[in-house]
Each structure stands twice: as C-alpha cells, then as structure tokens.
Amino acid sequence: MTNIIEIKQLNKRFGPVHAVRDLSFQVKEGELFAFLGVNGAGKSTTINILCGQLAKDSGQVLIGGADLDDRPDSIKRELGVVFQQSVLDAPLSVRDNLQSRAALYGITGAAFQQRLDELAELLCFRELLRRPVGKLSGGQRRRIDIARALLHHPRILILDEPTTGLDPQTRKLLWNVIDRLRREESMTVFLTTHYMEEAAEADYVVILDSGSICAEGTPLELKNAHTGDFVTLYGVTEQEVQALGVAYTSLRDAYRLSLQNTAEATALIVRHPEIFRDYEITKGKMDDVFLQVTGKKLEGGEGK
C-alpha cells in the first residue's frame, strides 16, 4: 500500500510548550490508523495542522503525495473531519445544516438530494431531517456530524474521539458504517480514541507522549513488545498455583498467571499438565501497552 499521509519532522510550539516534537510517521492508503495519547500529548495539535487550521513551526506534511504548503485548498477537499465537539448549527434543521455544508463543496440541487438520500440511508437518520440539531440526542447528533464529514466523498476521514459518550448501539452503527466505507471506497481512517477496543482493531497504532512518539506498530506487535501473556487457571487450589513459582492474581473463581510471552506459557503448561486441566491464554491488552510505554492510564472504555 502507498502512503496517503506522510508527516516529517513536524514541530509546533505554544510559547514555552513544545506541543509537537520532531514528529514523523506515515499512514497507508485505506488503513485504519489509531493515534493515541492522553490529553495534552499533541494529538489535537497534529490534527489541526493536518487540516490546515494551524500553522506548523517546521517540518513537512504530505497528503496524497502533495505538500500541504503548496496545495492547501485542494488537499483540504480530500479530508473529512469529525471533531470532538459538534460544529453543526443547533437552531437549523438537519437538512439545512447538511445543505449549507454541501454548498461549500459545490454540491447543490439534485446532486445534494442524491447524496443526502445515500447518507440518510447509510446512517439511519431520514426521520431526523426536519428536526433542529439542537433537539437531537448525542448519538443522533454524532450521526449527522459524520454525514457532514462524508458529504464530499473524502479520501481521508479524520475522527477525533468520535464515539466518546455514545451508547453501544450507536457506536456499533458508526463502526459498521466506517468499516463499509473502508471496504467499498478504500477510505483511509485516521482515529484518535480513548476506547482501547477501537484501537485494538486498527491496522497501525502510534502512541504519543509529550509531543513525541513513544511506541508504534500493529496492535499485535505492540502487545508482543510491551506486554506478556496471561494464563487464567480454573478448578485449582491456591497451593497448586503457588507451586508454579510465577506471579499470579486471585480472581473470583480462578487465578491469573502473568508470563513474559507465549513460549514461557507453553513451557509451563507442558511441565505441569496435572495443574493445567482447565485454562485459557490471553495476550495483554492495549490498555497494558499504553500504560507500559507512557506510564499513564488512558481513560475510556474496556481494552482489548
């Protein structure tokens, strides 16, 4: 796959605060790319630079092979952005909001009606078209935010914590839509999230701390590098577990052993088949990776 986003030695300061420090990474076309970090790590600053809303101090931003400094207007048309806070006009109806945004891209008349019908079907909001945005629930408003970002068929969809505070049903709907667009239109998705189960589904993950990359790789690479394996033992006594000589945690109806890797877990099981009568092996979660590489906990949903 080719790189659709290339960030090279990006820097941004706000007075004495070095928000982004010599940041370099690439995003492949069509992939789900997760950009993680606690608040203040530099994620939003980087996104604002990507979107052309904030000037960088130094470095280079290439999107689709073009330099953002050379072609800012045409590059912005390649992007669809869903910000943490809605940018819709609360007094206007859903239809009026989307119509005014579509007009900015030259999408009017029959072309707008066709795109509106497609998005209303895709995101299940046809019954909301006449309602003022200010009267919508959080989940309904988020669906319209995403529709707004998709009006012009962007090549890259930037999602800045898109599912925070949403109910599970709405989260599932939004991810089904995103997966469909990636599959059918090869859309690239650039995601920031506090939900580690979303990051665990990414093709590639970059973890940011104090404006710099502290870890990057696929979820499996990160888990293998920064966490161990866990073996949960059922139907055993604590004396049997202690005899294994490894660190463990007592659970309600089991014991969880902490091991360095799958090879160590396998060797332990082979040596003690009489104890490993009922067990399961799991990898560490993305929460464990994040805590290991940053020393901080990323608040959010359950992790994988």
Short mmCIF file of the C-alpha atoms (twelve columns), coordinates in Angstrom:
data_MODEL
# 
_entry.id   MODEL 
# 
loop_
_atom_site.group_PDB 
_atom_site.id 
_atom_site.type_symbol 
_atom_site.label_atom_id 
_atom_site.label_alt_id 
_atom_site.label_comp_id 
_atom_site.label_asym_id 
_atom_site.label_seq_id 
_atom_site.Cartn_x 
_atom_site.Cartn_y 
_atom_site.Cartn_z 
_atom_site.pdbx_PDB_model_num 
ATOM 1   C CA . MET A 1   0.000   0.000   0.000  1 
ATOM 2   C CA . THR A 2   1.117   3.535   -0.721 1 
ATOM 3   C CA . ASN A 3   1.409   6.279   1.887  1 
ATOM 4   C CA . ILE A 4   -1.524  8.677   1.788  1 
ATOM 5   C CA . ILE A 5   -0.258  10.776  4.734  1 
ATOM 6   C CA . GLU A 6   3.409   11.485  5.460  1 
ATOM 7   C CA . ILE A 7   4.469   13.597  8.428  1 
ATOM 8   C CA . LYS A 8   8.147   14.533  8.528  1 
ATOM 9   C CA . GLN A 9   9.916   16.176  11.487 1 
ATOM 10  C CA . LEU A 10  6.851   18.182  12.464 1 
ATOM 11  C CA . ASN A 11  7.267   20.775  15.218 1 
ATOM 12  C CA . LYS A 12  4.879   23.153  16.935 1 
ATOM 13  C CA . ARG A 13  5.362   25.333  19.999 1 
ATOM 14  C CA . PHE A 14  2.947   27.423  22.019 1 
ATOM 15  C CA . GLY A 15  5.273   29.735  23.894 1 
ATOM 16  C CA . PRO A 16  7.402   27.571  26.186 1 
ATOM 17  C CA . VAL A 17  5.304   24.458  25.493 1 
ATOM 18  C CA . HIS A 18  6.724   22.197  22.773 1 
ATOM 19  C CA . ALA A 19  3.419   20.563  21.798 1 
ATOM 20  C CA . VAL A 20  4.772   18.541  18.846 1 
ATOM 21  C CA . ARG A 21  8.429   17.454  18.770 1 
ATOM 22  C CA . ASP A 22  10.113  16.266  15.543 1 
ATOM 23  C CA . LEU A 23  7.104   14.072  14.789 1 
ATOM 24  C CA . SER A 24  7.418   11.668  11.828 1 
ATOM 25  C CA . PHE A 25  5.037   8.901   10.756 1 
ATOM 26  C CA . GLN A 26  3.172   7.553   7.719  1 
ATOM 27  C CA . VAL A 27  -0.407  6.418   7.128  1 
ATOM 28  C CA . LYS A 28  -1.107  3.830   4.425  1 
ATOM 29  C CA . GLU A 29  -3.971  4.314   1.989  1 
ATOM 30  C CA . GLY A 30  -7.129  2.503   3.095  1 
ATOM 31  C CA . GLU A 31  -5.955  1.608   6.579  1 
ATOM 32  C CA . LEU A 32  -7.430  2.323   9.992  1 
ATOM 33  C CA . PHE A 33  -4.721  4.324   11.754 1 
ATOM 34  C CA . ALA A 34  -5.001  4.920   15.511 1 
ATOM 35  C CA . PHE A 35  -3.292  7.960   17.035 1 
ATOM 36  C CA . LEU A 36  -3.243  7.608   20.821 1 
ATOM 37  C CA . GLY A 37  -2.187  9.757   23.752 1 
ATOM 38  C CA . VAL A 38  -3.514  11.335  26.914 1 
ATOM 39  C CA . ASN A 39  -4.935  14.855  26.777 1 
ATOM 40  C CA . GLY A 40  -2.091  17.264  26.078 1 
ATOM 41  C CA . ALA A 41  0.047   14.688  24.248 1 
ATOM 42  C CA . GLY A 42  -0.132  16.638  20.961 1 
ATOM 43  C CA . LYS A 43  -2.872  14.739  19.107 1 
ATOM 44  C CA . SER A 44  -5.237  17.646  18.513 1 
ATOM 45  C CA . THR A 45  -2.358  19.952  17.563 1 
ATOM 46  C CA . THR A 46  -1.221  17.451  14.936 1 
ATOM 47  C CA . ILE A 47  -4.761  17.053  13.587 1 
ATOM 48  C CA . ASN A 48  -5.259  20.809  13.377 1 
ATOM 49  C CA . ILE A 49  -2.019  21.094  11.378 1 
ATOM 50  C CA . LEU A 50  -3.133  18.229  9.096  1 
ATOM 51  C CA . CYS A 51  -6.433  20.019  8.451  1 
ATOM 52  C CA . GLY A 52  -4.711  23.306  7.657  1 
ATOM 53  C CA . GLN A 53  -6.265  25.038  10.671 1 
ATOM 54  C CA . LEU A 54  -2.974  25.595  12.459 1 
ATOM 55  C CA . ALA A 55  0.391   26.656  11.070 1 
ATOM 56  C CA . LYS A 56  3.359   24.424  11.879 1 
ATOM 57  C CA . ASP A 57  6.700   25.806  13.034 1 
ATOM 58  C CA . SER A 58  8.733   23.387  10.919 1 
ATOM 59  C CA . GLY A 59  8.537   20.043  9.171  1 
ATOM 60  C CA . GLN A 60  6.557   18.756  6.236  1 
ATOM 61  C CA . VAL A 61  3.015   17.401  5.739  1 
ATOM 62  C CA . LEU A 62  2.325   15.404  2.573  1 
ATOM 63  C CA . ILE A 63  -1.190  14.206  1.749  1 
ATOM 64  C CA . GLY A 64  -1.650  12.090  -1.348 1 
ATOM 65  C CA . GLY A 65  1.933   12.955  -2.285 1 
ATOM 66  C CA . ALA A 66  1.230   16.707  -2.310 1 
ATOM 67  C CA . ASP A 67  2.738   19.199  0.117  1 
ATOM 68  C CA . LEU A 68  0.123   20.894  2.303  1 
ATOM 69  C CA . ASP A 69  2.038   24.178  1.994  1 
ATOM 70  C CA . ASP A 70  1.788   24.084  -1.814 1 
ATOM 71  C CA . ARG A 71  -1.827  22.943  -2.293 1 
ATOM 72  C CA . PRO A 72  -3.781  23.674  0.898  1 
ATOM 73  C CA . ASP A 73  -7.191  24.179  -0.702 1 
ATOM 74  C CA . SER A 74  -7.209  21.078  -2.905 1 
ATOM 75  C CA . ILE A 75  -5.798  18.928  -0.098 1 
ATOM 76  C CA . LYS A 76  -8.489  20.073  2.336  1 
ATOM 77  C CA . ARG A 77  -11.092 18.770  -0.099 1 
ATOM 78  C CA . GLU A 78  -9.590  15.299  0.344  1 
ATOM 79  C CA . LEU A 79  -10.349 15.393  4.075  1 
ATOM 80  C CA . GLY A 80  -13.497 14.799  6.086  1 
ATOM 81  C CA . VAL A 81  -13.195 15.712  9.757  1 
ATOM 82  C CA . VAL A 82  -15.341 14.788  12.742 1 
ATOM 83  C CA . PHE A 83  -14.232 16.916  15.670 1 
ATOM 84  C CA . GLN A 84  -14.740 16.105  19.359 1 
ATOM 85  C CA . GLN A 85  -17.252 18.931  19.603 1 
ATOM 86  C CA . SER A 86  -20.026 19.205  17.028 1 
ATOM 87  C CA . VAL A 87  -19.690 22.047  14.521 1 
ATOM 88  C CA . LEU A 88  -23.336 21.893  13.420 1 
ATOM 89  C CA . ASP A 89  -25.692 24.872  13.833 1 
ATOM 90  C CA . ALA A 90  -28.094 23.978  16.650 1 
ATOM 91  C CA . PRO A 91  -31.088 26.135  15.523 1 
ATOM 92  C CA . LEU A 92  -31.071 24.772  11.954 1 
ATOM 93  C CA . SER A 93  -32.684 21.514  10.880 1 
ATOM 94  C CA . VAL A 94  -30.570 18.503  9.982  1 
ATOM 95  C CA . ARG A 95  -31.374 19.013  6.297  1 
ATOM 96  C CA . ASP A 96  -30.500 22.728  6.372  1 
ATOM 97  C CA . ASN A 97  -27.224 22.005  8.152  1 
ATOM 98  C CA . LEU A 98  -26.175 19.437  5.579  1 
ATOM 99  C CA . GLN A 99  -27.383 21.527  2.647  1 
ATOM 100 C CA . SER A 100 -25.360 24.562  3.723  1 
ATOM 101 C CA . ARG A 101 -22.228 22.444  4.241  1 
ATOM 102 C CA . ALA A 102 -22.676 20.656  0.908  1 
ATOM 103 C CA . ALA A 103 -22.943 24.012  -0.892 1 
ATOM 104 C CA . LEU A 104 -19.408 24.839  0.291  1 
ATOM 105 C CA . TYR A 105 -18.220 21.927  -1.849 1 
ATOM 106 C CA . GLY A 106 -20.394 22.903  -4.804 1 
ATOM 107 C CA . ILE A 107 -22.870 20.098  -4.127 1 
ATOM 108 C CA . THR A 108 -26.324 21.544  -4.816 1 
ATOM 109 C CA . GLY A 109 -29.695 20.682  -6.340 1 
ATOM 110 C CA . ALA A 110 -30.196 17.099  -7.483 1 
ATOM 111 C CA . ALA A 111 -26.599 16.159  -6.597 1 
ATOM 112 C CA . PHE A 112 -27.191 17.239  -2.999 1 
ATOM 113 C CA . GLN A 113 -30.508 15.378  -2.778 1 
ATOM 114 C CA . GLN A 114 -28.893 12.200  -4.063 1 
ATOM 115 C CA . ARG A 115 -26.013 12.437  -1.566 1 
ATOM 116 C CA . LEU A 116 -28.420 13.266  1.260  1 
ATOM 117 C CA . ASP A 117 -30.508 10.190  0.445  1 
ATOM 118 C CA . GLU A 118 -27.391 7.996   0.398  1 
ATOM 119 C CA . LEU A 119 -26.159 9.261   3.768  1 
ATOM 120 C CA . ALA A 120 -29.592 9.189   5.396  1 
ATOM 121 C CA . GLU A 121 -29.872 5.525   4.407  1 
ATOM 122 C CA . LEU A 122 -26.314 4.724   5.458  1 
ATOM 123 C CA . LEU A 123 -26.510 6.435   8.869  1 
ATOM 124 C CA . CYS A 124 -30.219 5.867   9.551  1 
ATOM 125 C CA . PHE A 125 -31.327 9.478   10.063 1 
ATOM 126 C CA . ARG A 126 -34.073 10.004  7.464  1 
ATOM 127 C CA . GLU A 127 -36.677 10.594  10.202 1 
ATOM 128 C CA . LEU A 128 -34.481 13.362  11.683 1 
ATOM 129 C CA . LEU A 129 -34.175 15.583  8.589  1 
ATOM 130 C CA . ARG A 130 -36.712 18.209  9.715  1 
ATOM 131 C CA . ARG A 131 -35.640 18.315  13.352 1 
ATOM 132 C CA . PRO A 132 -33.398 21.111  14.710 1 
ATOM 133 C CA . VAL A 133 -29.941 19.792  15.514 1 
ATOM 134 C CA . GLY A 134 -30.193 21.332  18.983 1 
ATOM 135 C CA . LYS A 135 -33.080 18.959  19.771 1 
ATOM 136 C CA . LEU A 136 -31.134 15.793  18.899 1 
ATOM 137 C CA . SER A 137 -29.616 13.340  21.338 1 
ATOM 138 C CA . GLY A 138 -25.839 12.958  21.489 1 
ATOM 139 C CA . GLY A 139 -25.901 9.815   19.367 1 
ATOM 140 C CA . GLN A 140 -28.203 11.356  16.768 1 
ATOM 141 C CA . ARG A 141 -26.043 14.459  16.536 1 
ATOM 142 C CA . ARG A 142 -22.926 12.346  16.074 1 
ATOM 143 C CA . ARG A 143 -24.515 10.570  13.109 1 
ATOM 144 C CA . ILE A 144 -25.165 13.956  11.491 1 
ATOM 145 C CA . ASP A 145 -21.608 15.081  12.259 1 
ATOM 146 C CA . ILE A 146 -20.309 12.068  10.369 1 
ATOM 147 C CA . ALA A 147 -22.733 12.651  7.492  1 
ATOM 148 C CA . ARG A 148 -21.433 16.233  7.239  1 
ATOM 149 C CA . ALA A 149 -17.852 14.934  7.031  1 
ATOM 150 C CA . LEU A 150 -18.800 12.442  4.296  1 
ATOM 151 C CA . LEU A 151 -20.785 14.783  2.022  1 
ATOM 152 C CA . HIS A 152 -17.957 15.296  -0.481 1 
ATOM 153 C CA . HIS A 153 -16.656 11.675  -0.606 1 
ATOM 154 C CA . PRO A 154 -13.346 12.404  1.187  1 
ATOM 155 C CA . ARG A 155 -10.381 10.083  0.689  1 
ATOM 156 C CA . ILE A 156 -9.391  10.502  4.345  1 
ATOM 157 C CA . LEU A 157 -11.788 10.566  7.288  1 
ATOM 158 C CA . ILE A 158 -10.326 12.075  10.472 1 
ATOM 159 C CA . LEU A 159 -12.212 11.006  13.595 1 
ATOM 160 C CA . ASP A 160 -11.251 12.815  16.792 1 
ATOM 161 C CA . GLU A 161 -12.723 10.674  19.602 1 
ATOM 162 C CA . PRO A 162 -15.912 10.077  17.601 1 
ATOM 163 C CA . THR A 163 -17.661 7.650   19.967 1 
ATOM 164 C CA . THR A 164 -16.952 9.183   23.380 1 
ATOM 165 C CA . GLY A 165 -20.143 9.151   25.449 1 
ATOM 166 C CA . LEU A 166 -22.209 7.248   22.889 1 
ATOM 167 C CA . ASP A 167 -24.409 4.264   23.717 1 
ATOM 168 C CA . PRO A 168 -23.217 0.835   22.476 1 
ATOM 169 C CA . GLN A 169 -25.871 0.642   19.743 1 
ATOM 170 C CA . THR A 170 -24.816 3.962   18.187 1 
ATOM 171 C CA . ARG A 171 -21.130 3.065   18.473 1 
ATOM 172 C CA . LYS A 172 -21.793 -0.213  16.653 1 
ATOM 173 C CA . LEU A 173 -23.731 1.589   13.899 1 
ATOM 174 C CA . LEU A 174 -20.955 4.122   13.352 1 
ATOM 175 C CA . TRP A 175 -18.245 1.478   13.176 1 
ATOM 176 C CA . ASN A 176 -20.302 -0.617  10.763 1 
ATOM 177 C CA . VAL A 177 -20.570 2.449   8.510  1 
ATOM 178 C CA . ILE A 178 -16.854 3.184   8.756  1 
ATOM 179 C CA . ASP A 179 -15.929 -0.434  8.006  1 
ATOM 180 C CA . ARG A 180 -18.227 -0.405  4.982  1 
ATOM 181 C CA . LEU A 181 -16.687 2.806   3.606  1 
ATOM 182 C CA . ARG A 182 -13.177 1.436   4.060  1 
ATOM 183 C CA . ARG A 183 -14.147 -1.762  2.273  1 
ATOM 184 C CA . GLU A 184 -16.165 -0.254  -0.592 1 
ATOM 185 C CA . GLU A 185 -14.375 3.081   -1.143 1 
ATOM 186 C CA . SER A 186 -10.863 2.357   0.210  1 
ATOM 187 C CA . MET A 187 -11.303 5.261   2.593  1 
ATOM 188 C CA . THR A 188 -8.428  5.925   4.984  1 
ATOM 189 C CA . VAL A 189 -9.479  6.489   8.602  1 
ATOM 190 C CA . PHE A 190 -7.299  8.495   10.991 1 
ATOM 191 C CA . LEU A 191 -8.619  7.861   14.504 1 
ATOM 192 C CA . THR A 192 -7.994  9.247   17.962 1 
ATOM 193 C CA . THR A 193 -9.850  7.434   20.708 1 
ATOM 194 C CA . HIS A 194 -9.928  6.704   24.431 1 
ATOM 195 C CA . TYR A 195 -11.577 3.338   23.783 1 
ATOM 196 C CA . MET A 196 -8.836  0.746   23.600 1 
ATOM 197 C CA . GLU A 197 -11.050 -1.876  21.954 1 
ATOM 198 C CA . GLU A 198 -11.289 0.513   18.975 1 
ATOM 199 C CA . ALA A 199 -7.521  0.979   18.865 1 
ATOM 200 C CA . ALA A 200 -7.074  -2.811  19.057 1 
ATOM 201 C CA . GLU A 201 -8.877  -3.119  15.704 1 
ATOM 202 C CA . ALA A 202 -6.552  -0.645  13.949 1 
ATOM 203 C CA . ASP A 203 -4.102  -1.665  11.236 1 
ATOM 204 C CA . TYR A 204 -1.382  0.524   12.771 1 
ATOM 205 C CA . VAL A 205 -1.038  2.421   16.047 1 
ATOM 206 C CA . VAL A 206 1.110   5.396   17.051 1 
ATOM 207 C CA . ILE A 207 1.273   6.292   20.745 1 
ATOM 208 C CA . LEU A 208 2.200   9.877   21.517 1 
ATOM 209 C CA . ASP A 209 3.531   11.262  24.787 1 
ATOM 210 C CA . SER A 210 4.554   14.900  25.337 1 
ATOM 211 C CA . GLY A 211 4.536   15.540  21.587 1 
ATOM 212 C CA . SER A 212 6.803   12.614  20.647 1 
ATOM 213 C CA . ILE A 213 6.220   9.037   19.546 1 
ATOM 214 C CA . CYS A 214 6.938   6.602   22.364 1 
ATOM 215 C CA . ALA A 215 5.729   3.457   20.573 1 
ATOM 216 C CA . GLU A 216 4.301   2.424   17.199 1 
ATOM 217 C CA . GLY A 217 3.373   -0.742  15.337 1 
ATOM 218 C CA . THR A 218 0.468   -3.068  14.719 1 
ATOM 219 C CA . PRO A 219 -1.596  -3.940  17.817 1 
ATOM 220 C CA . LEU A 220 -0.056  -7.421  17.864 1 
ATOM 221 C CA . GLU A 221 3.491   -6.044  17.571 1 
ATOM 222 C CA . LEU A 222 2.846   -3.624  20.417 1 
ATOM 223 C CA . LYS A 223 1.338   -6.311  22.634 1 
ATOM 224 C CA . ASN A 224 4.232   -8.680  21.980 1 
ATOM 225 C CA . ALA A 225 6.803   -5.951  22.657 1 
ATOM 226 C CA . HIS A 226 5.277   -4.315  25.722 1 
ATOM 227 C CA . THR A 227 3.066   -6.852  27.483 1 
ATOM 228 C CA . GLY A 228 3.232   -10.514 28.340 1 
ATOM 229 C CA . ASP A 229 0.718   -13.326 28.177 1 
ATOM 230 C CA . PHE A 230 -1.826  -14.184 30.839 1 
ATOM 231 C CA . VAL A 231 -2.981  -17.691 31.683 1 
ATOM 232 C CA . THR A 232 -6.233  -17.979 33.602 1 
ATOM 233 C CA . LEU A 233 -6.442  -21.233 35.589 1 
ATOM 234 C CA . TYR A 234 -9.762  -22.722 36.668 1 
ATOM 235 C CA . GLY A 235 -10.558 -25.508 39.129 1 
ATOM 236 C CA . VAL A 236 -7.254  -25.382 41.022 1 
ATOM 237 C CA . THR A 237 -6.219  -24.575 44.575 1 
ATOM 238 C CA . GLU A 238 -4.015  -21.658 45.503 1 
ATOM 239 C CA . GLN A 239 -1.402  -24.139 46.753 1 
ATOM 240 C CA . GLU A 240 -1.178  -25.637 43.256 1 
ATOM 241 C CA . VAL A 241 -0.787  -22.169 41.745 1 
ATOM 242 C CA . GLN A 242 1.922   -21.234 44.241 1 
ATOM 243 C CA . ALA A 243 3.834   -24.371 43.319 1 
ATOM 244 C CA . LEU A 244 4.258   -22.999 39.775 1 
ATOM 245 C CA . GLY A 245 6.530   -20.231 41.075 1 
ATOM 246 C CA . VAL A 246 5.130   -17.434 38.870 1 
ATOM 247 C CA . ALA A 247 3.341   -14.167 39.649 1 
ATOM 248 C CA . TYR A 248 -0.426  -14.533 39.865 1 
ATOM 249 C CA . THR A 249 -3.605  -12.674 40.770 1 
ATOM 250 C CA . SER A 250 -6.612  -14.174 42.521 1 
ATOM 251 C CA . LEU A 251 -9.886  -13.770 40.648 1 
ATOM 252 C CA . ARG A 252 -13.394 -14.611 41.824 1 
ATOM 253 C CA . ASP A 253 -13.327 -18.187 40.543 1 
ATOM 254 C CA . ALA A 254 -9.832  -18.547 39.070 1 
ATOM 255 C CA . TYR A 255 -6.195  -17.454 39.204 1 
ATOM 256 C CA . ARG A 256 -4.475  -15.365 36.550 1 
ATOM 257 C CA . LEU A 257 -0.789  -16.032 35.892 1 
ATOM 258 C CA . SER A 258 1.461   -13.313 34.426 1 
ATOM 259 C CA . LEU A 259 4.084   -14.582 31.976 1 
ATOM 260 C CA . GLN A 260 6.583   -12.923 29.652 1 
ATOM 261 C CA . ASN A 261 5.384   -14.481 26.412 1 
ATOM 262 C CA . THR A 262 3.555   -17.381 24.778 1 
ATOM 263 C CA . ALA A 263 6.693   -19.570 24.761 1 
ATOM 264 C CA . GLU A 264 7.015   -19.276 28.540 1 
ATOM 265 C CA . ALA A 265 3.320   -20.057 28.973 1 
ATOM 266 C CA . THR A 266 3.595   -23.133 26.734 1 
ATOM 267 C CA . ALA A 267 6.643   -24.458 28.588 1 
ATOM 268 C CA . LEU A 268 4.883   -24.067 31.937 1 
ATOM 269 C CA . ILE A 269 1.809   -25.938 30.688 1 
ATOM 270 C CA . VAL A 270 3.943   -28.796 29.314 1 
ATOM 271 C CA . ARG A 271 5.796   -29.140 32.633 1 
ATOM 272 C CA . HIS A 272 2.629   -29.187 34.734 1 
ATOM 273 C CA . PRO A 273 -0.204  -30.864 32.792 1 
ATOM 274 C CA . GLU A 274 -1.754  -32.068 36.045 1 
ATOM 275 C CA . ILE A 275 -2.435  -28.428 37.079 1 
ATOM 276 C CA . PHE A 276 -3.449  -27.055 33.676 1 
ATOM 277 C CA . ARG A 277 -6.676  -29.029 33.415 1 
ATOM 278 C CA . ASP A 278 -8.891  -26.047 32.560 1 
ATOM 279 C CA . TYR A 279 -7.271  -22.810 31.389 1 
ATOM 280 C CA . GLU A 280 -7.150  -20.082 28.755 1 
ATOM 281 C CA . ILE A 281 -4.282  -17.959 27.397 1 
ATOM 282 C CA . THR A 282 -4.766  -14.307 26.501 1 
ATOM 283 C CA . LYS A 283 -2.472  -11.568 25.267 1 
ATOM 284 C CA . GLY A 284 -2.033  -8.367  27.209 1 
ATOM 285 C CA . LYS A 285 -4.453  -5.627  26.205 1 
ATOM 286 C CA . MET A 286 -3.854  -2.295  24.523 1 
ATOM 287 C CA . ASP A 287 -4.503  -0.667  27.896 1 
ATOM 288 C CA . ASP A 288 -1.479  -2.593  29.211 1 
ATOM 289 C CA . VAL A 289 0.621   -1.437  26.250 1 
ATOM 290 C CA . PHE A 290 -0.342  2.198   26.771 1 
ATOM 291 C CA . LEU A 291 0.403   2.082   30.492 1 
ATOM 292 C CA . GLN A 292 3.734   0.342   29.896 1 
ATOM 293 C CA . VAL A 293 5.062   2.807   27.302 1 
ATOM 294 C CA . THR A 294 3.728   6.065   28.795 1 
ATOM 295 C CA . GLY A 295 3.380   5.272   32.490 1 
ATOM 296 C CA . LYS A 296 -0.126  6.728   32.238 1 
ATOM 297 C CA . LYS A 297 -3.612  5.280   32.010 1 
ATOM 298 C CA . LEU A 298 -5.747  6.290   29.043 1 
ATOM 299 C CA . GLU A 299 -9.242  6.817   30.391 1 
ATOM 300 C CA . GLY A 300 -12.005 5.285   28.332 1 
ATOM 301 C CA . GLY A 301 -13.701 2.013   27.528 1 
ATOM 302 C CA . GLU A 302 -12.732 -1.595  28.042 1 
ATOM 303 C CA . GLY A 303 -9.480  -2.566  26.306 1 
ATOM 304 C CA . LYS A 304 -8.520  -5.489  24.129 1 
# 
